Amino acid sequence: MSDILVVDDERDIRELICDILQDEGYATRMAGSSDECMAELNKAQPGLMILDIWLKDSNMDGIDILGHVKRDNPDVPVVIISGHGNIEIAVAAIKQGAYDFIEKPFNIDQLLVVIRRAMETSRLRRENASLRRQDVKSAEMVGNGAAFRVLKGQLDKVTKSNGRVMLTGGPGAGKEVAARYIHAHSNRSGAPFVTVSSAAIQPDHMEEVLFGRESPERGVEQGLLEQGHGGVVYFDEVADMPPGTQSKILRVLVDQSFTRVGGTAKVRVDLRVISSTSRDLMALIAEGRFREELYHRLNVVPIEVPSLEDRRDDIPELARHFINEFNREQGLPLRELGEDAVAMLQTMRWPGNVRQLRNVIERVLILGDGTGPIEARDLPGQAEASGDDAGAALSPTLTTLPLREARELFERQYLMAQINRFGGNISRTASFVGMERSALHRKLKSLGVVTSGKAGGRVAQMEDDED
């Protein structure tokens, strides 16, 4: 159980409150001035504060301290007490974020009821924070191919710094997983990871969502930036951020502070910023749709997240990972992957990247009979091409060519697909297709197929593409 910090300049009052709370089973700490209070806060965050408004011979009064607590320890409920209570002080305290206000001389039973409610609120907030810290599955990096190892090596280098990172890559490539990996392995891992979906938030509400709002009717409402204090804010698809918001975010990055909508007080935040985009930001800058200064602020460490087609070696491991995940979370059948299914998955096109592979595996598990290994014919788009009518599997291009040209086109496409499947590894490709390595080299040369380096591995392409 977290302790309760009692702050009151009258020694008899704070000792009385602590004695009562200790009789109820609560651990307590005491402070008689604002300096002592701030020192106790710096030692450890309490589960609850009981705070007197008036503190003699102190640099700050209770309202000032409340402001500091709500800025630096927003999850700590604060119960205000005062012997000079009036409605204006109560309203000011609630507006600043106090949990409740009790006037001296207070009724012990009333005080205990408020404290029990506040401590329950504190407990729920701690549990939510703990659940956030335990949510590591989305930060799990899966793979072992060359492109994946390059990516993971880059991510590992930035985990211990506070440098801003810009993740680029196609939709579904795993940019948010990479961002969560950085957070989970950083010194901020116990603090919040807050996602700002730049495309999903209405432009008219973007500033309120980010910075929060203050109003007499609803008091203080924290925005996403304030909720992320001490942790990481992840701007997903930052290119979709409205131009007006871009300017204000730029100021936040420079000042590490902002003003809530409808408010006047500066709110200071300690944030690490990670951004992502699947678009060409330099082109958007040239079109005047993205601020160049903001780009340079965010793009301190650029990291490219490779596409799934550049990570074909990882496809079997990713597919098995998703099978286990769907079995664990949804109770879907725990099925093996047949060799023909593995080969098909590694040669398919993946414009939707890892997200598309995940969806394919989920579809197969839901629609399948739940028995035996997953076969190539179970995969979307493959069943109709595996019937008795062999002509159904031929592409229109092949059917218009003479046999010799059709065979040459098929061999070229087939070998390019297999080379890409094995990440450009000629030995593994030769073993799979049943050819000697030297014979495969001669065949590739006769077909005009070359391999070139890409994304940590190699890719097959037509010789003319080199020109």
N, C-alpha and C positions, 0 to 999 in steps of 0.2 A: 504494500500500500504506500502511495506517495505521501509525503508529509504536508503539513499546513504551515505556512509562514504567517505569523501574526505580527503586524506592524502598528505600534501605538506608542506615542511619546510618554504615556502614563504607565509606569512600571506595574502598579497594582492591577490595572486593567488588563495588560497583556499577559501577566502571570495568571490572573484569574481565568482568562479565556483558555490559556494553554492547559491549566489544571483540569478544567471542565472537559476539554477535548481529549486529553490523555485518559480521563476516566471513561470516555466513550470508545477508547481503543485507537485513537488517532496519534500518530507521531507529529511532533510540533517543533518549530523553530521560532525565535523571537528576534525582533529588531526594534530599536527605540528611536531611530532617526533615518533620514533618507539615505545617508551614507552607509549605515549598517544594513539597510534594506537592499541597496544595490550590491553590496558585498555578498549578502546571502544569495541573491539571485544569480550572481556570477559563480558561486560555488556549485549550485545545482538548481535545476528548475523544480519548484514545488508543485504539488498537485492542486493547491488552492492557496489564495492569499486572502487574509482578512486585513483590510487597510483603513487606517484612520485618515480622515480628510485633513485635519489640522495637526501638523508636526512641529512643535516648538524647536527653535534653534536648528532648523534643517535648511538645506539648500533648496529642497523641493517640497511642495505639499503633496497630498494624496492624489490630486488630479494629475499633477506632473508625472508622478510615479506610475499612475495608471496608464498614461500615454506611452511611457517607455515599455511597460509590460506588454501592452497590446501590440506594440511594434516588434519587440524582440522575442516575446513568448506568448504569441496569440492564443495558444491552446490552454493557458492557465486561467481558470475562472477567478474573478476578483470580487469579493464582497466588501462594499464600502460601509464603514461605520463612522458616525459623527455625533458629537454632543451639540452641534450647532446646526442641526439639519433643517433644511427648508426645501421647498419644491424645486427651486432653481438649482440647488446643489445636486439633488437627486436626478433631475433631468440631465444636467451636465455630465454626471457620472455614467448614467446609462448611455448617453450619446457617445461617450468615450469608449464604451464597450464593457462597463461593469456588469457583473452577473446580477447583482441585486444591491439594494441600499437599506441599511438598518440604522435607526436613530437611537442614540444613547438617551437615557438608560434603556438597554435592550432586555427583552424577555428571553431567558435562557432557552426555553422550549422553542420559541420562534427562531432563535439563532441556530439551534441544532437542526431544525427542519430545513432551513436555507442551506446549511453546510452539507447536510446529507444529499440534497438535490444537486448542489454544486459539485460535490465529490463524485457523484454518479456521472455527471456530465464530463468531468475530468477523466474518469475511468473509461468512458466510451471513446473519448478522443484519443487516449493512449492506445486502446485496442485498435482503433482505425489506423493509427500510425503504425502499429505493429503489423497489421495486415498488409499495409502498403509495403513495408520492408520485406515481408514474406513473399510478396508477389514477384518472384524471380524467374518464373517459367518463361515470361515474355522477354526476359533478358538473356535466355539461354542461346548460345551460339552453337549451331550444328554444322559440321562439315570437316573436311580434312584435305580438300583439294588445294592446288597451288594458289588459285585466286583467293580462296577462303583464308589460307594462311597469311597471305599478304595483307588482307583486310584486318584480320585479327591482330597481326603484329602492329599495324598502325593504331588500332583502337587501344591496345595495351599501352602504347607510348603516351597516350593523352589522358589516361584514366586518373593519374595522380596529380595532374595540373588543374588549373582553373581556366585554361585557355578556351576561348570560344571555338566551337567546331561546326563546320558546314558539311553536311552529308549530302552527296549527290547520287543519283541513280534512278532507274525507272520505277514506275508505280509497282508496289508489291515486292520490291527487291529486298526489303528488310531494313529500311533506314531507321524505323522506330526501334526495332530490336537492337540495332547497333547503338542507338542513343541510350537505351536502357542498360545495355552492357557497360557503357562508359560510366553511367551513374552507379550501377550496382557494385563496381569495382573501384569506386573513388572514395575519398574521405568524406563525401556527402551521402553515402549510401543509406544512412539512417534518417536522412531528411527527405522531404517530399520530392517526387518527380511529377511535375505538372505539365500536361500536354495542352498546347494551344493549337487547335485545328483552325488554321487561318482561313481555309475555304468553307468551313461549316458554320462559322459565326457570321451573323448578319452584319454587314458593314456599319449600319446605324447603331448597333449595340456593341461593337468591338471594344470601344474605349471603356464602357461600363463593365464589360466582362473582364477586361485586363486589369483596370485600375480600381474597380470597386465604386461604390456610391455612398454618399452621405445625404440623409434627409431627416427632417424633424419627425416625420411619421414613422420611418423604419430604422432610424439610427444608422449605424455603420455596417455596411455590407462589404466584405472583403472581395477583391478581385483575384484573378488567377495569379498575378505577380506576387501579391501579398501572401497568398496561400503557399506559394513556393519558396518563401523566405528561408534561407539557409540551404536550399537544395538546388534542383535543376529545373529550369523552364525549357521545354522543348517546343520550338515553333515548327509545326508540321506544315510543309508546303508554304514556306514563307513568301513565295512569289505572289500568293493570293491575298496578302495583307493589303488593306486599303491604303492609298497614298497618304492620307491624313494621319493614319495610325503609324505609318512608317516613321514620320517625323517625330512623333512622341516617343516611340520605342527607341529611336536614336538618342533622344535626350535622357531616357532612363539608363541606357548603356553608358552614357558619359557621366551622369550624376549619381547613379545608383539610388535615385529617389524619384517620386512622382506625387501628384495630388489626385485624390479620389474625385470622381465626378460629383459636383455639388459641394465639395469641401475646399478648405483653404490651407490646412496643415500639410506639411511635407511628410511623406511616408518613406522611410529609408528601408531598402531591402538589400540583402546579400544573396545574389543569384549567380549561378553558372548558366550560361545560355548555349544551347545546342539547337541548330537549325537544320532543316532539310528542304530539298527541292528536287523535282523531277524535270524542271524547265531550265532553259538557258537564261540565266540571270543577266549575263552580259548583253544579250540581245534585248532583254526587257529594259535594261539601262539605256541602251541606244535609242529605244523607242520612247523613253521618258516615263516608263511605267514602274520603274523601281529605282530608289535612291542609291546613287553610287556610294555615298559615304556610309550608308547603312550596310551595303554589301561588304565594304572593306572592314567594318566593325565586326560583322558576323563571320566573315570568311578568314579568320586568323589561321585556323588549321583546316584545310580542305581535305576531305576523305571521300573517295568514290566507292560506293557499294556496288559490287559487280552484279550483273544480271544472272539469272539462273542458267541461261544458255552459255555463259562463261564459267559456270560451276557444274558442268554435267557430271563430273566425278562425284559430286556431293549428293546427287539426286537419290540414289538408293538409300543413303543414310537419312536424308531428310524425309523420304517417304516412310521409312520404318519409324522414325521419330513421330510423325503425325499419326500413324496407326496406333502406336502406344498411347499417345495423348488422347485420341478419340475413345480408345478403350477405357482409359482411366477416368475421363471426364464425362463421357456420354454413354458408356457401357456398350459401345459398338464392338463388333467381333474383332478379336485379336488374330489377324490372319497374316500368313507369311507372304512374301513377294516371290512369285515364280521368276525363273531366269528370263523367260520371254517377256514378262511384264517389265522387268528391270531394263532390258534392252530397248523396249518400246518407249519407256519413260525417258531414257537417255537420248533418244533420237527425235522425240517430239519437239515441236516449237513451243516456246513458253513466253509469249508476249506479256502475260500477267505475272511472270516471275514466280517467286516462292509462294505468294498468295494463291496463284492459280494452281500450283501443285497441291497445296493444302486442300483447296476446294475439290480437286479431282479425287484425292484419296478419300475425303469425306463422302463424296457422291458414290464411289465404288463400295464403300463399307455399308452405306445406307441401302443401296439398291441390290447388293449382292445377296446370295443365299446364306452367307455367313459361314460356309464350310470350305475347307481346302484352301490352297494358296491362290492369291490373286494372279490371274493370267492376262496375257495381252488382250484377249478378246473381251475382258471385263472393262477395259479402259474406254472412256468416251470416244466415239468416232471410230473405234476399231472393230466393234462387233459386226457392223454392216459390211466391212471389207474382208471378213473372214469366212464367207459362205462358200457354197460349192461353185458358184459362178465366178471363175477366175477373172473374167473381164471386168467384174465390178470393182476390182482392186486396182485396175490400171488407170493412170491419169490420162486425161484427154490428149496431152502432148505425146505420150508414148504411142497411143493408138494411131496417130497420124504419120508416124515415121516408119521407114523400111526397117526390117529386122536388125540389120547391122548397126544402124544409127540408134535405134531404140535400145539395143543392148549396151552400146557405148554410153548413152545418156544414163541408163539405169546404173551401170557400174560406177560412173562418176558420182552420181548422187548418193549411191549406197556407201561408197568408200569415204566420201566427204562426211557423211553422217556418222559413220563409225569412228573416223579419226576425231571428229569433234566430241563424240560420246566419251572417248578415252582421253580427252584433254590434249590431243596431239601426240600421244605416246604411240609411236609406230610399232614397237615390240608387242604391246598389248593388243593393238588393232590387228596385227598380222596373226597373232595367236587365235583371236576370236574368229576371224574370217577364214582361217585354215590355210594360210599362205606363208611361205618363207619370207623373212624380212626383206631380203634382197629382191625377191620376186615382187613383193608389194611395192618397193621403191620403183622398180621398172614399170609396173602397171600405172602407178601414180604419174610418173613422168610421161608415159604414152598418152594418158588421159588429160594432161595439162593441169594436174592438181598439185598445188604447193602448200606447205604449212608455214605459218608466220606467227610470231609471238603476239599474244594478246592477253591482258588481264591476268598475268601470272602464269599463264599456260600457253598452249599453241592452238591455232585454229586452221582448218583446211579451207582453201578457197581456190578459185580458178586462177590460172597463171596470168590471164589478161588483167585481173584486178590489181596486179602489182604495178602496172604502168601508170 
